[in-house]
Amino acid sequence: EQVPQSALAQFSLIVRLFTQLLPMPLPLDHPRKRRQCFWLGEMQEEAKTDLMRHIHIIARHFSAVCFALRASRDTDGARVVVSAAMVAVMDALLRRPLGGRLRGGLASLHYSGEADGPTLPFGLDPGNFQEVSATLLLVEPSVQVLR
């Protein structure tokens, strides 16, 4: 009835989801982003909302599991990289325009800089994430690739 080491099992499942199953968004300046990025494909408003809600719930579970596990270098590395992947997916979904009558919610239009008026796109600057994360212990090759 109870899963032994359930926190570790949940942690591993979420790491696998974001490192091996879900495609990561292409960079904003990628030349073929509009054609090849999974997160910019045709999507109904309900699907986008459901995806964002589910990733939010997964992120809450992930943060709770991270606090339940004993801190170590290998779990810290995976925790940081998977959290960054969650942010990248949510950023791509929020920035994504919708088709149809609305052509996107107001939040998405303002976030992507496509709203009427003098607006610029918002976004998260990864800054020197690559330099800072270079010292993380990344045991799994899939986490290294994701970084």
Long-range contacts (C-beta under 8 A, 24 or more apart in sequence): 7-65, 7-68, 7-69, 8-69, 10-61, 10-62, 10-65, 11-62, 11-65, 11-66, 11-69, 11-75, 11-78, 14-58, 14-61, 14-62, 14-65, 14-82, 15-78, 15-82, 15-140, 15-143, 16-142, 17-58, 18-82, 18-85, 18-86, 18-89, 18-146, 19-81, 19-82, 19-85, 19-140, 19-142, 19-143, 19-145, 19-146, 20-142, 22-85, 22-89, 24-85, 24-88, 24-89, 24-146, 25-88, 25-89, 25-91, 25-92, 28-123, 37-92, 39-89, 39-92, 39-93, 39-96, 40-92, 40-96, 42-99, 43-96, 43-98, 44-98, 45-98, 45-100, 45-102, 45-105, 48-93, 48-96, 48-98, 51-93, 52-90, 52-93, 52-94, 55-86, 55-89, 55-90, 55-93, 56-90, 58-86, 59-83, 59-86, 62-86, 73-136, 73-137, 74-137, 74-138, 74-139, 76-136, 76-137, 77-133, 77-136, 77-137, 77-138, 77-139, 77-143, 78-138, 78-139, 78-140, 78-143, 80-133, 80-136, 81-133, 81-136, 81-138, 81-143, 81-146, 81-147, 82-143, 82-146, 84-126, 84-129, 84-133, 84-147, 85-146, 87-124, 91-123, 91-124, 95-121, 95-123
